[in-house]
Amino acid sequence: MNTSIQGAHQERADVCSAAQTRRIAAMLDLEDATLCEGAPLPFGWHFFLLGGATRRSELRSDGFPGFGVPLPDLGLPRLLLGGRRIECQGSLRIGSDIRRSSRIAKLKEKDTPAGRIAVVDIESTLAEVDGPASIQETQTYLMLAAASGQASKPPASNPPEAAVIDAEFTKVITPDDTLLFQYSALGFNSHKIHLDRAYARDIEGLPDLVVNGGLATLLVTETVRVDLGADPIAISTRHVAPLYSNRKMTIALDRSGQGWSARIYDESNILAASMEITCK
């Protein structure tokens, strides 16, 4: 692999904006009375600080803007989120000045039965300029070959089995097009699989708009924070299947050590993601 690609990085200054924070609260249908300057930013709400200010002429063909760190052109035009890890050292303060750095930490190409793919890790750090708080996040993406463009495909020979959902706490949410748009806009994410239904169906062969992996994760951590009254400080997520707009997803939570084990199931009770959440 070209070492210059793996070392590609970006640094920039930003502000943990109160206005953006209030918009996230509105998206989540929450009151914003406590979201004033100096207050701690709720866990997971930092996603708007990771958006890359990628010029339109430099976007990938699928619209993915990245994090200001250009992904290499490997002839693999599709992109899916495979997982993420987030660790917080304290809480960023709303209104504080932030230093952000992002880099390609790992890029590995490999051949699979489904064809050639590449796995890329993008590491980002957000740190207060005048404070000790920081957030480290690693997102793992799968770069895939072009799809056939046919949304209707024959069933797999060994389709995943529907689960019987048994958990201490469950919650059903139906993400819709408006929620996908708001989350994408707040994170300056123009990835077309979340916004352009014709592209998702006709070009990538998907049945509908894909729920952002980050949005699915945020809905889980908000369930832990708001519904269960816990205080997340770290999360590790693995995505195994897409979730689609206007279809219900079930969040299942069980206590695990110093936190919660979470699973997300799609409308057919097929596992879509698993998470380990550490709380204070």
N, C-alpha and C positions, 0 to 999 in steps of 0.2 A: 504493500500500500504506500502511496505517496505520503511521506511524513509531513509535508507541508499542509496536506488536507487534514490530517489528524490534529495538527497543532493550530489550525485556524481558530481565531478567537476574536471577540469584540468586547470592548469596555465602553461604558457610557454612564453619564450622570442622569438621574431622574428624581422625581418627587413622588412620594406616596400620597397621591392626591386625595383630598377629602371629597372632591366632586366625583371622582371615579368610585370611591368607596360607597358613596350614597347611591350611585347607580347600580352597584352590585346588590346592595340591600333591596333596591326596588325590584331588580330581576328576581331575587329570592323571596319577594313579597314580605319583607321584614321592615320594621320601624327603624328609622335612622337617627333617633334622638341622641343616642350615645356615641355616634360616629363623628365626633368633633376632633379638631386638631389636638394631638397629644395623646389621644386614646389609642389602645393597642389595636392593630389590624387583626381581625379574626383569622384563624388558621385557614389556609387555602385560598384566601382572598388576594394573595399577591400575584395571581396569574396575569393581571393586567400590566404588571411591570416587566413581564417577560416577552411581550410582543415585540417583534423585530420591525423596525422602520424600513422595511425592504421596498425599494422603488418598484413601481408597477412593471417597468420594463425588465426587471430582474427576477420577477416571480417565476417559479416553476410552472410548467404547463398545467398542473393541477391546482394552481393558485396558492400553494402552500408558501407562506412567507418566511418560515424559519424563525430564528431568534436573532437575526442580523448576521448569523454565521452561515455563509452559503454552503449548501449541500452539493457535493460533486455530481456531475452528470455522468452516471454510470449506465445510461440506457435503461433505467428502471423508473418509469414515470409514475408509478403508484406508490402511495405512502400510507402506512397504518401505524398507529401507536401501539407498541407492544407492552409498555409498562412505564412506571415512574417510581422514583424514590424522593421523598421530601423529608428534610430534617431541619428543625427550627432551634436556634439558640436564642431564646427570648422572642418577643414580638416586635415587629416593626411598628413604629409609631406613625399614626396618620399625620400627614403634613411634614414628615421628616425628609431630609435629603438622602438620596440613596445612590450607592455605587453598584452598578450591575456589571458582571463579567460573564460571558458565555463562551464556550469552546467545544469543538468536537473532540471528545475524549477517546472515542474508539470507533473504528470503522472496519468491518470485516465482511468480505464477500464469501459466499459459499453456494454450492450446488445442492439442491434438494429435489425430492421426487416431483415437486410441483414446478421446478425450474430454478434459475439463478435468482438469488436474493442478496441483499446486503443488510447488515444490522449496524445501526449507527447510534452511539450514545452522545447526547448533547448535555453537558454539565453547565449549570448556571448558578451563580452566587449573587445574592442580594444582601447588602450590608449598609447599615446606617452610617452616614459620614460622621455624625457626632454622638454615636451611641454604640453599645456592645451588641445589639441584636443583629442576627443574620439568618438567612435561609439558604440552604443548599438543595438544589433540585437536579436530578438526573432523569432525562426522558429518553427512552429507548424506542427507536423507530425501525420499522421494517420497510425497506425499499423493494418494490415488487415489479415484475414485468407487466406489460400492458395486458388488460383484460380483453375478453372476446367482445365485450359490449353487449352481451345478452343477459338481461336481468333474470329471465326464466331459465333455470338450469336443472338438469335431472338430479334427483336426490342422490346423496352420497351413498355408497354401498354400506357404510357403517355410520349412519347418522348418530349424533350424540343423543343420549337418552334424557328425556325430561326428568327433572328431579322432583321428589316430594319435599317441599320446602318445610323444614323443621328448624326453628331458631327461637332464641329468647325474645327477639324483637324483630318485627317485619314492618315494612312500609312500602306501599305501592305508589309510584309516581309515573305520570305519562308525560315525558318531555315532548313539547310540540315545536312547530317551526319557529314560533316567536321566541321561545326560550333559546333555541339553537342560534337564532340570529343575534339576540342580545349578548349571549356569551361570546360568540365569535367577534362581534363588534367591540366589546370591551377589551378583548385580548388582541385586537387587530389581526384576526385570523381569517384569511380569505380562502382557506382550503375548500375547494368547490364541493367536496362530498358532504359538507355540512350546510351548504347554501343553495346549490344549483341542482334541483331535482333531475332535470333533463341530463345534465352531465353525469350525475351519480348513476342513473339508469342506463343511459345510452353509451357512455364511454367506459365506465368502470364496472358495469354489469351488476350494480347493486339494486336491491328492490326499492330503496327509498333513501332519503337523507340519513346520514349517519350521525348519531349523537356523539358530540365531542367526548373523547376519553377524559379530558380534564373536567368537563361538565359533569360526567357521571361520577367522577371521584369527588367533586365538590358537593354533589347532592348527598353522597354518603357521609362525608365529614360534617356537613351541616346537620344531618340526622343525628350523628353522635353528639354534636355540640349543642344543638337546640332541643331536640326531642329527649335526649338522654342526659343532658346537663354535664357532659364530660368535656375535657379540655385537651384536644389532640395536640401533640408536639412532633409527631413523625408518622409517616405512612409509606408502605411499600405496596405497589399495585401491579397486578399482572392481568392484561386483557387477553381473552382467548376467543372472543366472538363479538361481532358488532352489535350495537343496539340501534334501533331505527326510530325516527321521529313518528309521533302520534301512536306509538305502541307502548303498552305499559312495561315498566321494569319494576322488579321486586327487590328491595334491599333487605337482606337477612343478616342479622347481627347476633353474635355470641360473645360473651366475655372470654377474654384470653389474656392471662398474665396481667400486665399493666396496661390493659386496653381492651380492644375489641377485634375479633376476626369478622370480616365482612365478605359477603358474596352478593353479586348482582345477577339476577336471572332475567331473561327476556320474557316476552309475552307467552312463550311456549314452555316456560320453566326450564330453559336450557341455560347453563352457566355461561355468563358473558365476561365476568371479571371476579377476581378474588383480591382481597386486601388485608393487610395487617396494620392496625392502627395503634400507636402507642400514645397513652395519655399521661398527664401529670399525676 
